[in-house]
């Protein structure tokens, strides 16, 4: 097993813009994941953007509380 991955996990390589498995992993610095499915890994950039938007919104809410 390369780099601590499990056979039933998937990653998205931002360098090669592809889904990878434990059998063919790029270095961790190029990967997002692990994900439970190939489909989820293929959406890695979209998922990251959604999470960033959620965190930005939560940070804005926190900033509003601090201003009160």
mmCIF file of the N, C-alpha and C atoms, coordinates in Angstrom:
data_MODEL
# 
_entry.id   MODEL 
# 
loop_
_atom_site.group_PDB 
_atom_site.id 
_atom_site.type_symbol 
_atom_site.label_atom_id 
_atom_site.label_alt_id 
_atom_site.label_comp_id 
_atom_site.label_asym_id 
_atom_site.label_entity_id 
_atom_site.label_seq_id 
_atom_site.pdbx_PDB_ins_code 
_atom_site.Cartn_x 
_atom_site.Cartn_y 
_atom_site.Cartn_z 
_atom_site.occupancy 
_atom_site.B_iso_or_equiv 
_atom_site.pdbx_formal_charge 
_atom_site.auth_seq_id 
_atom_site.auth_comp_id 
_atom_site.auth_asym_id 
_atom_site.auth_atom_id 
_atom_site.pdbx_PDB_model_num 
ATOM 1   N N  . UNK A 1 1  ? 0.830   -1.169 0.000   1.00 0.00 ? 1  UNK A N  1 
ATOM 2   C CA . UNK A 1 1  ? 0.000   0.000  0.000   1.00 0.00 ? 1  UNK A CA 1 
ATOM 3   C C  . UNK A 1 1  ? 0.880   1.240  0.000   1.00 0.00 ? 1  UNK A C  1 
ATOM 4   N N  . UNK A 1 2  ? 0.656   2.117  -0.923  1.00 0.00 ? 2  UNK A N  1 
ATOM 5   C CA . UNK A 1 2  ? 1.460   3.322  -1.041  1.00 0.00 ? 2  UNK A CA 1 
ATOM 6   C C  . UNK A 1 2  ? 0.894   4.442  -0.191  1.00 0.00 ? 2  UNK A C  1 
ATOM 7   N N  . UNK A 1 3  ? 1.749   5.090  0.548   1.00 0.00 ? 3  UNK A N  1 
ATOM 8   C CA . UNK A 1 3  ? 1.403   6.343  1.210   1.00 0.00 ? 3  UNK A CA 1 
ATOM 9   C C  . UNK A 1 3  ? 0.218   6.234  2.162   1.00 0.00 ? 3  UNK A C  1 
ATOM 10  N N  . UNK A 1 4  ? -0.011  5.074  2.766   1.00 0.00 ? 4  UNK A N  1 
ATOM 11  C CA . UNK A 1 4  ? -1.041  4.923  3.778   1.00 0.00 ? 4  UNK A CA 1 
ATOM 12  C C  . UNK A 1 4  ? -2.461  4.786  3.262   1.00 0.00 ? 4  UNK A C  1 
ATOM 13  N N  . UNK A 1 5  ? -2.647  4.695  1.973   1.00 0.00 ? 5  UNK A N  1 
ATOM 14  C CA . UNK A 1 5  ? -3.989  4.581  1.426   1.00 0.00 ? 5  UNK A CA 1 
ATOM 15  C C  . UNK A 1 5  ? -4.551  3.183  1.564   1.00 0.00 ? 5  UNK A C  1 
ATOM 16  N N  . UNK A 1 6  ? -5.871  3.094  1.467   1.00 0.00 ? 6  UNK A N  1 
ATOM 17  C CA . UNK A 1 6  ? -6.557  1.807  1.504   1.00 0.00 ? 6  UNK A CA 1 
ATOM 18  C C  . UNK A 1 6  ? -7.082  1.489  0.105   1.00 0.00 ? 6  UNK A C  1 
ATOM 19  N N  . UNK A 1 7  ? -7.190  0.222  -0.224  1.00 0.00 ? 7  UNK A N  1 
ATOM 20  C CA . UNK A 1 7  ? -7.611  -0.170 -1.580  1.00 0.00 ? 7  UNK A CA 1 
ATOM 21  C C  . UNK A 1 7  ? -8.982  0.358  -1.988  1.00 0.00 ? 7  UNK A C  1 
ATOM 22  N N  . UNK A 1 8  ? -9.852  0.642  -1.018  1.00 0.00 ? 8  UNK A N  1 
ATOM 23  C CA . UNK A 1 8  ? -11.201 1.101  -1.358  1.00 0.00 ? 8  UNK A CA 1 
ATOM 24  C C  . UNK A 1 8  ? -11.342 2.621  -1.297  1.00 0.00 ? 8  UNK A C  1 
ATOM 25  N N  . UNK A 1 9  ? -10.230 3.347  -1.351  1.00 0.00 ? 9  UNK A N  1 
ATOM 26  C CA . UNK A 1 9  ? -10.251 4.804  -1.319  1.00 0.00 ? 9  UNK A CA 1 
ATOM 27  C C  . UNK A 1 9  ? -9.787  5.382  -2.654  1.00 0.00 ? 9  UNK A C  1 
ATOM 28  N N  . UNK A 1 10 ? -10.194 6.627  -2.885  1.00 0.00 ? 10 UNK A N  1 
ATOM 29  C CA . UNK A 1 10 ? -9.852  7.328  -4.116  1.00 0.00 ? 10 UNK A CA 1 
ATOM 30  C C  . UNK A 1 10 ? -9.366  8.730  -3.779  1.00 0.00 ? 10 UNK A C  1 
ATOM 31  N N  . UNK A 1 11 ? -8.508  9.269  -4.638  1.00 0.00 ? 11 UNK A N  1 
ATOM 32  C CA . UNK A 1 11 ? -7.968  10.615 -4.482  1.00 0.00 ? 11 UNK A CA 1 
ATOM 33  C C  . UNK A 1 11 ? -8.097  11.344 -5.803  1.00 0.00 ? 11 UNK A C  1 
ATOM 34  N N  . UNK A 1 12 ? -8.034  12.676 -5.736  1.00 0.00 ? 12 UNK A N  1 
ATOM 35  C CA . UNK A 1 12 ? -7.988  13.472 -6.956  1.00 0.00 ? 12 UNK A CA 1 
ATOM 36  C C  . UNK A 1 12 ? -6.629  14.138 -7.017  1.00 0.00 ? 12 UNK A C  1 
ATOM 37  N N  . UNK A 1 13 ? -5.915  13.938 -8.113  1.00 0.00 ? 13 UNK A N  1 
ATOM 38  C CA . UNK A 1 13 ? -4.603  14.543 -8.309  1.00 0.00 ? 13 UNK A CA 1 
ATOM 39  C C  . UNK A 1 13 ? -4.792  15.873 -9.036  1.00 0.00 ? 13 UNK A C  1 
ATOM 40  N N  . UNK A 1 14 ? -4.433  16.969 -8.367  1.00 0.00 ? 14 UNK A N  1 
ATOM 41  C CA . UNK A 1 14 ? -4.591  18.281 -8.990  1.00 0.00 ? 14 UNK A CA 1 
ATOM 42  C C  . UNK A 1 14 ? -3.524  18.527 -10.053 1.00 0.00 ? 14 UNK A C  1 
ATOM 43  N N  . UNK A 1 15 ? -2.409  17.837 -9.969  1.00 0.00 ? 15 UNK A N  1 
ATOM 44  C CA . UNK A 1 15 ? -1.348  17.992 -10.968 1.00 0.00 ? 15 UNK A CA 1 
ATOM 45  C C  . UNK A 1 15 ? -1.763  17.378 -12.305 1.00 0.00 ? 15 UNK A C  1 
ATOM 46  N N  . UNK A 1 16 ? -2.314  16.171 -12.244 1.00 0.00 ? 16 UNK A N  1 
ATOM 47  C CA . UNK A 1 16 ? -2.682  15.453 -13.468 1.00 0.00 ? 16 UNK A CA 1 
ATOM 48  C C  . UNK A 1 16 ? -4.176  15.535 -13.792 1.00 0.00 ? 16 UNK A C  1 
ATOM 49  N N  . UNK A 1 17 ? -4.937  16.151 -12.884 1.00 0.00 ? 17 UNK A N  1 
ATOM 50  C CA . UNK A 1 17 ? -6.387  16.319 -13.039 1.00 0.00 ? 17 UNK A CA 1 
ATOM 51  C C  . UNK A 1 17 ? -7.074  14.988 -13.329 1.00 0.00 ? 17 UNK A C  1 
ATOM 52  N N  . UNK A 1 18 ? -6.847  14.040 -12.406 1.00 0.00 ? 18 UNK A N  1 
ATOM 53  C CA . UNK A 1 18 ? -7.438  12.712 -12.578 1.00 0.00 ? 18 UNK A CA 1 
ATOM 54  C C  . UNK A 1 18 ? -7.690  12.072 -11.211 1.00 0.00 ? 18 UNK A C  1 
ATOM 55  N N  . UNK A 1 19 ? -8.564  11.087 -11.213 1.00 0.00 ? 19 UNK A N  1 
ATOM 56  C CA . UNK A 1 19 ? -8.826  10.284 -10.022 1.00 0.00 ? 19 UNK A CA 1 
ATOM 57  C C  . UNK A 1 19 ? -7.756  9.207  -9.945  1.00 0.00 ? 19 UNK A C  1 
ATOM 58  N N  . UNK A 1 20 ? -7.260  8.980  -8.726  1.00 0.00 ? 20 UNK A N  1 
ATOM 59  C CA . UNK A 1 20 ? -6.219  7.969  -8.526  1.00 0.00 ? 20 UNK A CA 1 
ATOM 60  C C  . UNK A 1 20 ? -6.634  6.988  -7.442  1.00 0.00 ? 20 UNK A C  1 
ATOM 61  N N  . UNK A 1 21 ? -6.053  5.801  -7.517  1.00 0.00 ? 21 UNK A N  1 
ATOM 62  C CA . UNK A 1 21 ? -6.279  4.768  -6.511  1.00 0.00 ? 21 UNK A CA 1 
ATOM 63  C C  . UNK A 1 21 ? -4.962  4.476  -5.806  1.00 0.00 ? 21 UNK A C  1 
ATOM 64  N N  . UNK A 1 22 ? -5.034  3.628  -4.807  1.00 0.00 ? 22 UNK A N  1 
ATOM 65  C CA . UNK A 1 22 ? -3.851  3.282  -4.028  1.00 0.00 ? 22 UNK A CA 1 
ATOM 66  C C  . UNK A 1 22 ? -2.761  2.668  -4.906  1.00 0.00 ? 22 UNK A C  1 
ATOM 67  N N  . UNK A 1 23 ? -3.147  2.083  -6.015  1.00 0.00 ? 23 UNK A N  1 
ATOM 68  C CA . UNK A 1 23 ? -2.175  1.450  -6.913  1.00 0.00 ? 23 UNK A CA 1 
ATOM 69  C C  . UNK A 1 23 ? -1.384  2.446  -7.751  1.00 0.00 ? 23 UNK A C  1 
ATOM 70  N N  . UNK A 1 24 ? -1.858  3.682  -7.824  1.00 0.00 ? 24 UNK A N  1 
ATOM 71  C CA . UNK A 1 24 ? -1.218  4.674  -8.690  1.00 0.00 ? 24 UNK A CA 1 
ATOM 72  C C  . UNK A 1 24 ? -1.404  6.066  -8.096  1.00 0.00 ? 24 UNK A C  1 
ATOM 73  N N  . UNK A 1 25 ? -0.670  6.360  -7.017  1.00 0.00 ? 25 UNK A N  1 
ATOM 74  C CA . UNK A 1 25 ? -0.834  7.630  -6.316  1.00 0.00 ? 25 UNK A CA 1 
ATOM 75  C C  . UNK A 1 25 ? 0.316   8.588  -6.580  1.00 0.00 ? 25 UNK A C  1 
ATOM 76  N N  . UNK A 1 26 ? -0.034  9.824  -6.839  1.00 0.00 ? 26 UNK A N  1 
ATOM 77  C CA . UNK A 1 26 ? 0.966   10.889 -6.885  1.00 0.00 ? 26 UNK A CA 1 
ATOM 78  C C  . UNK A 1 26 ? 1.315   11.266 -5.446  1.00 0.00 ? 26 UNK A C  1 
ATOM 79  N N  . UNK A 1 27 ? 2.372   12.033 -5.239  1.00 0.00 ? 27 UNK A N  1 
ATOM 80  C CA . UNK A 1 27 ? 2.714   12.480 -3.887  1.00 0.00 ? 27 UNK A CA 1 
ATOM 81  C C  . UNK A 1 27 ? 1.540   13.229 -3.236  1.00 0.00 ? 27 UNK A C  1 
ATOM 82  N N  . UNK A 1 28 ? 1.463   13.141 -1.926  1.00 0.00 ? 28 UNK A N  1 
ATOM 83  C CA . UNK A 1 28 ? 0.356   13.736 -1.175  1.00 0.00 ? 28 UNK A CA 1 
ATOM 84  C C  . UNK A 1 28 ? 0.180   15.223 -1.468  1.00 0.00 ? 28 UNK A C  1 
ATOM 85  N N  . UNK A 1 29 ? 1.260   15.930 -1.754  1.00 0.00 ? 29 UNK A N  1 
ATOM 86  C CA . UNK A 1 29 ? 1.151   17.376 -1.999  1.00 0.00 ? 29 UNK A CA 1 
ATOM 87  C C  . UNK A 1 29 ? 0.324   17.692 -3.246  1.00 0.00 ? 29 UNK A C  1 
ATOM 88  N N  . UNK A 1 30 ? 0.073   16.710 -4.091  1.00 0.00 ? 30 UNK A N  1 
ATOM 89  C CA . UNK A 1 30 ? -0.708  16.918 -5.312  1.00 0.00 ? 30 UNK A CA 1 
ATOM 90  C C  . UNK A 1 30 ? -2.124  16.349 -5.217  1.00 0.00 ? 30 UNK A C  1 
ATOM 91  N N  . UNK A 1 31 ? -2.501  15.797 -4.055  1.00 0.00 ? 31 UNK A N  1 
ATOM 92  C CA . UNK A 1 31 ? -3.765  15.061 -3.958  1.00 0.00 ? 31 UNK A CA 1 
ATOM 93  C C  . UNK A 1 31 ? -4.768  15.714 -3.028  1.00 0.00 ? 31 UNK A C  1 
ATOM 94  N N  . UNK A 1 32 ? -6.039  15.519 -3.351  1.00 0.00 ? 32 UNK A N  1 
ATOM 95  C CA . UNK A 1 32 ? -7.150  15.812 -2.455  1.00 0.00 ? 32 UNK A CA 1 
ATOM 96  C C  . UNK A 1 32 ? -7.794  14.475 -2.123  1.00 0.00 ? 32 UNK A C  1 
ATOM 97  N N  . UNK A 1 33 ? -8.183  14.309 -0.885  1.00 0.00 ? 33 UNK A N  1 
ATOM 98  C CA . UNK A 1 33 ? -8.827  13.059 -0.498  1.00 0.00 ? 33 UNK A CA 1 
ATOM 99  C C  . UNK A 1 33 ? -8.191  12.482 0.740   1.00 0.00 ? 33 UNK A C  1 
ATOM 100 N N  . UNK A 1 34 ? -8.570  11.311 1.108   1.00 0.00 ? 34 UNK A N  1 
ATOM 101 C CA . UNK A 1 34 ? -9.252  10.290 0.310   1.00 0.00 ? 34 UNK A CA 1 
ATOM 102 C C  . UNK A 1 34 ? -10.768 10.493 0.277   1.00 0.00 ? 34 UNK A C  1 
ATOM 103 N N  . UNK A 1 35 ? -11.367 9.893  -0.725  1.00 0.00 ? 35 UNK A N  1 
ATOM 104 C CA . UNK A 1 35 ? -12.813 9.877  -0.915  1.00 0.00 ? 35 UNK A CA 1 
ATOM 105 C C  . UNK A 1 35 ? -13.273 8.426  -0.958  1.00 0.00 ? 35 UNK A C  1 
ATOM 106 N N  . UNK A 1 36 ? -14.554 8.227  -0.659  1.00 0.00 ? 36 UNK A N  1 
ATOM 107 C CA . UNK A 1 36 ? -15.111 6.870  -0.601  1.00 0.00 ? 36 UNK A CA 1 
ATOM 108 C C  . UNK A 1 36 ? -15.465 6.296  -1.965  1.00 0.00 ? 36 UNK A C  1 
ATOM 109 N N  . UNK A 1 37 ? -15.594 7.152  -2.973  1.00 0.00 ? 37 UNK A N  1 
ATOM 110 C CA . UNK A 1 37 ? -15.963 6.648  -4.297  1.00 0.00 ? 37 UNK A CA 1 
ATOM 111 C C  . UNK A 1 37 ? -15.194 7.390  -5.383  1.00 0.00 ? 37 UNK A C  1 
ATOM 112 N N  . UNK A 1 38 ? -15.105 6.758  -6.525  1.00 0.00 ? 38 UNK A N  1 
ATOM 113 C CA . UNK A 1 38 ? -14.468 7.389  -7.690  1.00 0.00 ? 38 UNK A CA 1 
ATOM 114 C C  . UNK A 1 38 ? -15.235 8.656  -8.082  1.00 0.00 ? 38 UNK A C  1 
ATOM 115 N N  . UNK A 1 39 ? -16.564 8.600  -8.018  1.00 0.00 ? 39 UNK A N  1 
ATOM 116 C CA . UNK A 1 39 ? -17.398 9.738  -8.391  1.00 0.00 ? 39 UNK A CA 1 
ATOM 117 C C  . UNK A 1 39 ? -17.154 10.927 -7.469  1.00 0.00 ? 39 UNK A C  1 
ATOM 118 N N  . UNK A 1 40 ? -17.054 10.657 -6.179  1.00 0.00 ? 40 UNK A N  1 
ATOM 119 C CA . UNK A 1 40 ? -16.796 11.722 -5.214  1.00 0.00 ? 40 UNK A CA 1 
ATOM 120 C C  . UNK A 1 40 ? -15.415 12.335 -5.455  1.00 0.00 ? 40 UNK A C  1 
ATOM 121 N N  . UNK A 1 41 ? -14.425 11.511 -5.712  1.00 0.00 ? 41 UNK A N  1 
ATOM 122 C CA . UNK A 1 41 ? -13.077 12.014 -5.993  1.00 0.00 ? 41 UNK A CA 1 
ATOM 123 C C  . UNK A 1 41 ? -13.070 12.868 -7.254  1.00 0.00 ? 41 UNK A C  1 
ATOM 124 N N  . UNK A 1 42 ? -13.856 12.489 -8.248  1.00 0.00 ? 42 UNK A N  1 
ATOM 125 C CA . UNK A 1 42 ? -13.924 13.258 -9.489  1.00 0.00 ? 42 UNK A CA 1 
ATOM 126 C C  . UNK A 1 42 ? -14.510 14.648 -9.254  1.00 0.00 ? 42 UNK A C  1 
ATOM 127 N N  . UNK A 1 43 ? -15.284 14.797 -8.193  1.00 0.00 ? 43 UNK A N  1 
ATOM 128 C CA . UNK A 1 43 ? -15.877 16.087 -7.829  1.00 0.00 ? 43 UNK A CA 1 
ATOM 129 C C  . UNK A 1 43 ? -15.037 16.834 -6.797  1.00 0.00 ? 43 UNK A C  1 
ATOM 130 N N  . UNK A 1 44 ? -13.814 16.429 -6.574  1.00 0.00 ? 44 UNK A N  1 
ATOM 131 C CA . UNK A 1 44 ? -12.989 16.979 -5.495  1.00 0.00 ? 44 UNK A CA 1 
ATOM 132 C C  . UNK A 1 44 ? -12.877 18.497 -5.537  1.00 0.00 ? 44 UNK A C  1 
ATOM 133 N N  . UNK A 1 45 ? -12.643 19.063 -6.693  1.00 0.00 ? 45 UNK A N  1 
ATOM 134 C CA . UNK A 1 45 ? -12.500 20.520 -6.781  1.00 0.00 ? 45 UNK A CA 1 
ATOM 135 C C  . UNK A 1 45 ? -13.819 21.223 -6.476  1.00 0.00 ? 45 UNK A C  1 
ATOM 136 N N  . UNK A 1 46 ? -14.908 20.652 -6.942  1.00 0.00 ? 46 UNK A N  1 
ATOM 137 C CA . UNK A 1 46 ? -16.229 21.208 -6.653  1.00 0.00 ? 46 UNK A CA 1 
ATOM 138 C C  . UNK A 1 46 ? -16.532 21.114 -5.157  1.00 0.00 ? 46 UNK A C  1 
ATOM 139 N N  . UNK A 1 47 ? -16.218 19.988 -4.561  1.00 0.00 ? 47 UNK A N  1 
ATOM 140 C CA . UNK A 1 47 ? -16.430 19.795 -3.122  1.00 0.00 ? 47 UNK A CA 1 
ATOM 141 C C  . UNK A 1 47 ? -15.590 20.794 -2.330  1.00 0.00 ? 47 UNK A C  1 
ATOM 142 N N  . UNK A 1 48 ? -14.343 20.988 -2.731  1.00 0.00 ? 48 UNK A N  1 
ATOM 143 C CA . UNK A 1 48 ? -13.469 21.943 -2.043  1.00 0.00 ? 48 UNK A CA 1 
ATOM 144 C C  . UNK A 1 48 ? -14.038 23.356 -2.141  1.00 0.00 ? 48 UNK A C  1 
ATOM 145 N N  . UNK A 1 49 ? -14.542 23.726 -3.300  1.00 0.00 ? 49 UNK A N  1 
ATOM 146 C CA . UNK A 1 49 ? -15.134 25.060 -3.477  1.00 0.00 ? 49 UNK A CA 1 
ATOM 147 C C  . UNK A 1 49 ? -16.363 25.226 -2.590  1.00 0.00 ? 49 UNK A C  1 
ATOM 148 N N  . UNK A 1 50 ? -17.211 24.206 -2.525  1.00 0.00 ? 50 UNK A N  1 
ATOM 149 C CA . UNK A 1 50 ? -18.397 24.257 -1.665  1.00 0.00 ? 50 UNK A CA 1 
ATOM 150 C C  . UNK A 1 50 ? -17.991 24.428 -0.206  1.00 0.00 ? 50 UNK A C  1 
ATOM 151 N N  . UNK A 1 51 ? -16.987 23.706 0.228   1.00 0.00 ? 51 UNK A N  1 
ATOM 152 C CA . UNK A 1 51 ? -16.520 23.811 1.616   1.00 0.00 ? 51 UNK A CA 1 
ATOM 153 C C  . UNK A 1 51 ? -15.925 25.186 1.883   1.00 0.00 ? 51 UNK A C  1 
ATOM 154 N N  . UNK A 1 52 ? -15.170 25.710 0.928   1.00 0.00 ? 52 UNK A N  1 
ATOM 155 C CA . UNK A 1 52 ? -14.605 27.052 1.094   1.00 0.00 ? 52 UNK A CA 1 
ATOM 156 C C  . UNK A 1 52 ? -15.706 28.091 1.253   1.00 0.00 ? 52 UNK A C  1 
ATOM 157 N N  . UNK A 1 53 ? -16.766 27.976 0.460   1.00 0.00 ? 53 UNK A N  1 
ATOM 158 C CA . UNK A 1 53 ? -17.888 28.901 0.565   1.00 0.00 ? 53 UNK A CA 1 
ATOM 159 C C  . UNK A 1 53 ? -18.564 28.788 1.927   1.00 0.00 ? 53 UNK A C  1 
ATOM 160 N N  . UNK A 1 54 ? -18.716 27.569 2.430   1.00 0.00 ? 54 UNK A N  1 
ATOM 161 C CA . UNK A 1 54 ? -19.311 27.370 3.753   1.00 0.00 ? 54 UNK A CA 1 
ATOM 162 C C  . UNK A 1 54 ? -18.441 27.998 4.834   1.00 0.00 ? 54 UNK A C  1 
ATOM 163 N N  . UNK A 1 55 ? -17.129 27.786 4.740   1.00 0.00 ? 55 UNK A N  1 
ATOM 164 C CA . UNK A 1 55 ? -16.219 28.350 5.736   1.00 0.00 ? 55 UNK A CA 1 
ATOM 165 C C  . UNK A 1 55 ? -16.204 29.872 5.662   1.00 0.00 ? 55 UNK A C  1 
ATOM 166 N N  . UNK A 1 56 ? -16.226 30.430 4.450   1.00 0.00 ? 56 UNK A N  1 
ATOM 167 C CA . UNK A 1 56 ? -16.264 31.884 4.299   1.00 0.00 ? 56 UNK A CA 1 
ATOM 168 C C  . UNK A 1 56 ? -17.527 32.452 4.924   1.00 0.00 ? 56 UNK A C  1 
ATOM 169 N N  . UNK A 1 57 ? -18.648 31.788 4.708   1.00 0.00 ? 57 UNK A N  1 
ATOM 170 C CA . UNK A 1 57 ? -19.910 32.230 5.282   1.00 0.00 ? 57 UNK A CA 1 
ATOM 171 C C  . UNK A 1 57 ? -19.868 32.159 6.804   1.00 0.00 ? 57 UNK A C  1 
ATOM 172 N N  . UNK A 1 58 ? -19.334 31.076 7.333   1.00 0.00 ? 58 UNK A N  1 
ATOM 173 C CA . UNK A 1 58 ? -19.221 30.932 8.787   1.00 0.00 ? 58 UNK A CA 1 
ATOM 174 C C  . UNK A 1 58 ? -18.292 32.001 9.357   1.00 0.00 ? 58 UNK A C  1 
ATOM 175 N N  . UNK A 1 59 ? -17.221 32.310 8.644   1.00 0.00 ? 59 UNK A N  1 
ATOM 176 C CA . UNK A 1 59 ? -16.293 33.347 9.097   1.00 0.00 ? 59 UNK A CA 1 
ATOM 177 C C  . UNK A 1 59 ? -16.973 34.715 9.083   1.00 0.00 ? 59 UNK A C  1 
ATOM 178 N N  . UNK A 1 60 ? -17.777 34.988 8.049   1.00 0.00 ? 60 UNK A N  1 
ATOM 179 C CA . UNK A 1 60 ? -18.520 36.246 7.986   1.00 0.00 ? 60 UNK A CA 1 
ATOM 180 C C  . UNK A 1 60 ? -19.488 36.347 9.157   1.00 0.00 ? 60 UNK A C  1 
ATOM 181 N N  . UNK A 1 61 ? -20.160 35.238 9.488   1.00 0.00 ? 61 UNK A N  1 
ATOM 182 C CA . UNK A 1 61 ? -21.070 35.223 10.635  1.00 0.00 ? 61 UNK A CA 1 
ATOM 183 C C  . UNK A 1 61 ? -20.306 35.508 11.918  1.00 0.00 ? 61 UNK A C  1 
ATOM 184 N N  . UNK A 1 62 ? -19.135 34.917 12.064  1.00 0.00 ? 62 UNK A N  1 
ATOM 185 C CA . UNK A 1 62 ? -18.311 35.124 13.257  1.00 0.00 ? 62 UNK A CA 1 
ATOM 186 C C  . UNK A 1 62 ? -17.867 36.579 13.341  1.00 0.00 ? 62 UNK A C  1 
ATOM 187 N N  . UNK A 1 63 ? -17.448 37.156 12.224  1.00 0.00 ? 63 UNK A N  1 
ATOM 188 C CA . UNK A 1 63 ? -17.026 38.557 12.196  1.00 0.00 ? 63 UNK A CA 1 
ATOM 189 C C  . UNK A 1 63 ? -18.170 39.478 12.600  1.00 0.00 ? 63 UNK A C  1 
ATOM 190 N N  . UNK A 1 64 ? -19.388 39.169 12.177  1.00 0.00 ? 64 UNK A N  1 
ATOM 191 C CA . UNK A 1 64 ? -20.550 39.977 12.530  1.00 0.00 ? 64 UNK A CA 1 
ATOM 192 C C  . UNK A 1 64 ? -20.803 39.922 14.030  1.00 0.00 ? 64 UNK A C  1 
ATOM 193 N N  . UNK A 1 65 ? -20.605 38.775 14.651  1.00 0.00 ? 65 UNK A N  1 
ATOM 194 C CA . UNK A 1 65 ? -20.784 38.634 16.095  1.00 0.00 ? 65 UNK A CA 1 
ATOM 195 C C  . UNK A 1 65 ? -19.742 39.468 16.828  1.00 0.00 ? 65 UNK A C  1 
ATOM 196 N N  . UNK A 1 66 ? -18.507 39.449 16.353  1.00 0.00 ? 66 UNK A N  1 
ATOM 197 C CA . UNK A 1 66 ? -17.437 40.214 16.997  1.00 0.00 ? 66 UNK A CA 1 
ATOM 198 C C  . UNK A 1 66 ? -17.675 41.714 16.912  1.00 0.00 ? 66 UNK A C  1 
ATOM 199 N N  . UNK A 1 67 ? -18.356 42.184 15.855  1.00 0.00 ? 67 UNK A N  1 
ATOM 200 C CA . UNK A 1 67 ? -18.603 43.608 15.678  1.00 0.00 ? 67 UNK A CA 1 
ATOM 201 C C  . UNK A 1 67 ? -19.692 44.114 16.607  1.00 0.00 ? 67 UNK A C  1 
ATOM 202 N N  . UNK A 1 68 ? -20.558 43.219 17.100  1.00 0.00 ? 68 UNK A N  1 
ATOM 203 C CA . UNK A 1 68 ? -21.668 43.631 17.983  1.00 0.00 ? 68 UNK A CA 1 
ATOM 204 C C  . UNK A 1 68 ? -21.193 44.089 19.320  1.00 0.00 ? 68 UNK A C  1 
# 
